[in-house]
Amino acid sequence: MTRTPLLQVEHLTMRFGGLIAVNDISFTAYDREITAIIGPNGAGKTTVFNCLTGFYNAPVGRLRLTGARGEFLLERMDGFRIAQKGGVARTFQNIRLFPQMTVLENLIIAQHNTLMRASGYTAAGLFGLKSYRDAEREAVELARSWLDRLGLTAQADWEAGNLPYGSQRRLEIARAMCTKPVLLCLDEPAAGLNPRESGELRELLTEIRDRRRIGVLLIEHDMSVVMGISDHIVVLDYGRLIADGTPAEVRSDPAVIRAYLGEEDTDQIPPEVARNLRQGGRV
Amino acid sequence: MDVRALLKDAGLAAFVAFMLALPMIGFQTVDFSGGVGITVVTRFGDVAISVVLVFVGRLALSLLQYPSWRPPLLMASVVVVVGLPLLKTQAHYPVITWLAVIASAVIAVRSAWLHFDVSGVVGRDENNRMGDAAAFIGRWFGPVFVLFAVIFPFLPTTSRYLLDLGILVLTYVMLGWGLNVVVGLAGLLDLGYVAFYAVGAYSYAIIARDFGLTFWACLPLAGLFAAFFGVILGFPVLRLRGDYLAIVTLGFGEIIRIVLLNWASFSGGPNGISSIPRPSFLGMPFHPNPPEGVTSFHQFFNIDFSAEHRIVFLYYLILILALVTNSFTLRIRKLPIGRAWEALREDEIACRALGINPTNTKLTAFAIGAMFAGFAGAFFATRQGFISPESFSFIESAVILAIVVLGGMGSQIGVVLAAVLLIGVPEFFRELAQFRMLAFGAAMVGIMIWRPRGLLAHRDPSIRLSDAAGAGR
């Protein structure tokens, strides 16, 4: 299978005052692959995401997205346009659902731009034209297919904030998918999930990659998720890129082990920790 | 819960009430009959009444938490049997007697409610129940309210005074519904809403004065101008939220008022604009002797002239305007733009990540909220026939905002209840004379303690999976 580059990050640099959060990072995420970004806390993973999705304007670097919707230079676009035009959807480290709106409404809002066009920017919707009603029905069908997939159909009319934590995580992913993205960015989707839930998450993510045929960018600390499903891993430490390769390559990279376990005594890693790391446990 | 602790608690409250009542109620300064100097009159009887009322009220409040229903009911009956005759002897303030009766009834009903409720758990559970009650009221009482509002002018008990009060309340209902778009749906705290009301009123007054257009031609223009000003205000405050937004909108409201006050050649300054044309019914004026060639309302319908026709007409005009505002808001809530407003209120960052344009979304909320204020302003101008900057002070914004917050943010029927409560009820407190605002304030505090999220804080989903399945509506 030939790999199609989806997102090319070139020399991305982001400074906050004197702190260089992301320092000259270049990597490529491919279409229909799961690319994981890992690294110790404070390595700059979320900063990379925020630059990508337009929450920060990176002063240096190029973010070239070559998706089904065309080619975009994300560093030049406003935050909402990256999602609207480019088709980059994201989730957040701390869940950002619309807690007082229902589960279904959360999924419908994700289709805002499609529905806005269908409602003739409100005018047609106000008079209840058929074209808008059809568009709304389609939006509900898309939402329903996700609810069925997540097993949340019975809770469709619940307030999203009342869902259990694990369901909220999955709902946020479904909401991002409802924007019909070309690139899905997930910021620690397994945080706070129990082993069974993170197993379900792995299934969901591989399904999104294989069946929806889009690229996934993943920040994650849970090594069982990262090692189990990633096609490609990028490792950051102190804002620099220290490794880039397949899970097997990254796992045995001395620089990565050093970053996770400290500089000294690298040959003295406790055997159970090393085994854990190789087998993909949580570090 | 032992009796001694209850009594001690109530005693403490009574002591605080005593300390407050002694200077505030106990002494009154009155002019000498000749008008030279003042003298002090003591009213210790009233102080005693207030202290006893606070003691009993505090005791009743504590008893409401009591797991059994018998003591509160006993308490309520004691108040009615013993308290009322005593209060009757103090005939200064009949309102207090009424309050005591209402409070006792509430306590009795509440205790009965607790008794019949199996779980007896008060708290989160109860919030849901209140939500259901709000939904119920919204669904069934809404049409009843509308029906009542429609037949209100023809009820035998309706006097000219009550009709005027009805117009006033409906004006505030409309303003509340308009502000509900901005504050309740989009979550943008706007403290300068009255500015758009002023823009609407002055647009109508000035266009009618200088260009001679009729009310019906000016109404959309007034809405348009107000919406335009809404967008103008919207631009600088796009990046602000919460407190900061409130401060800027407050400033904007004051700017409009002060410009109107000082730009005398344009707005007439503090003298305002007078003899604003009155509205006509399909081109037929309400006038006893219309000019040549014009048929007036009473001539057309071949009835005797009555000044009340115009009042009734104004009443229906504001009723229709308010109902249009309501149905527009209800409809737009179910459209993508309305959902985007609510999403923006919940989480702006998530909205941007979903590709929702926050600028356009906020500006439309400001513009549509302002447009309704503009309509209401034009109505206000034509009803009063005279406007001046005094009518558009900050306190008006505060009252409209209070209506929205008190009603429960985003709740349409809540706005109606709150407007009746805030505008109508103070009229009934007139018997209390100088304590009117005190009673009003106490009622507000009470409501906010009793229902911190507003009278009818209930959000109806804009779409349900079950409904959406078939009709898509």
Contacts between the chains, C-beta under 8 A, distances in Angstrom:
chain1	res1	chain2	res2	distance
A	53	B	353	6.2
A	54	B	352	7.6
A	55	B	349	7.5
A	55	B	352	7.7
A	79	B	352	4.5
A	79	B	353	7.6
A	80	B	351	7.6
A	80	B	352	4.6
A	80	B	355	5.4
A	80	B	356	6.1
A	80	B	357	5.3
A	80	B	358	6.5
A	81	B	355	7.5
A	82	B	355	7.9
A	83	B	352	7.2
A	83	B	353	5.9
A	83	B	354	5.9
A	83	B	355	3.4
A	84	B	355	3.5
A	84	B	356	7.9
A	84	B	357	7.3
A	85	B	355	7.9
A	89	B	353	7.1
A	89	B	354	7.3
A	90	B	353	5.1
A	92	B	349	7.6
A	92	B	350	7.3
A	92	B	353	7.5
A	96	B	347	5.1
A	96	B	349	6.1
A	96	B	350	4.0
A	96	B	353	7.5
A	97	B	347	7.6
A	97	B	350	7.2
A	98	B	342	7.2
A	98	B	343	5.1
A	98	B	346	3.8
A	98	B	347	5.9
A	98	B	350	6.8
A	99	B	346	6.4
A	100	B	346	6.0
A	100	B	459	6.2
A	101	B	339	7.8
A	101	B	342	6.1
A	101	B	343	6.9
A	101	B	346	6.3
A	101	B	459	7.9
A	101	B	461	7.4
A	101	B	462	8.0
A	102	B	461	4.5
A	102	B	463	7.9
A	102	B	464	7.7
A	104	B	461	7.4
A	104	B	463	6.2
A	104	B	464	7.2
A	104	B	465	5.3
A	104	B	468	7.6
A	105	B	339	6.3
A	105	B	342	7.9
A	105	B	461	6.1
A	105	B	462	6.1
A	105	B	463	6.3
A	108	B	339	6.5
A	108	B	463	6.3
A	109	B	339	5.2
A	109	B	340	6.7
A	109	B	343	4.8
A	109	B	351	7.9
A	109	B	354	6.5
A	109	B	356	7.4
A	110	B	354	5.2
A	112	B	336	5.4
A	112	B	339	7.3
A	112	B	340	5.6
A	112	B	343	7.9
A	112	B	354	6.5
A	112	B	355	6.8
A	112	B	356	5.0
A	113	B	355	5.5
A	113	B	356	7.6
A	115	B	336	4.0
A	116	B	336	4.8
A	116	B	337	7.1
A	119	B	335	5.6
A	119	B	336	5.6
A	119	B	337	7.7
A	121	B	337	7.9
A	122	B	332	7.0
A	122	B	335	5.7
A	122	B	336	7.5
A	122	B	337	5.0
A	122	B	364	7.9
A	125	B	335	4.2
A	125	B	336	7.0
A	126	B	328	8.0
A	126	B	331	6.2
A	126	B	332	7.0
A	126	B	335	6.9
A	128	B	473	7.6
A	133	B	471	7.9
A	133	B	472	4.6
A	133	B	473	6.4
A	134	B	472	7.0
A	136	B	463	7.8
A	136	B	468	7.5
A	136	B	472	5.4
A	136	B	473	7.9
A	137	B	468	7.1
A	137	B	472	3.7
A	140	B	463	7.1
A	140	B	465	7.3
A	140	B	468	4.4
A	140	B	469	7.7
A	140	B	472	7.1
A	144	B	465	6.8
A	147	B	465	7.6
A	153	B	465	7.2
A	156	B	464	7.7
A	156	B	465	3.9
A	157	B	461	5.9
A	157	B	464	5.1
A	157	B	465	6.0
A	157	B	466	7.4
A	175	B	354	7.2
A	176	B	353	7.7
A	176	B	354	7.7
A	179	B	354	5.8
A	179	B	355	6.0
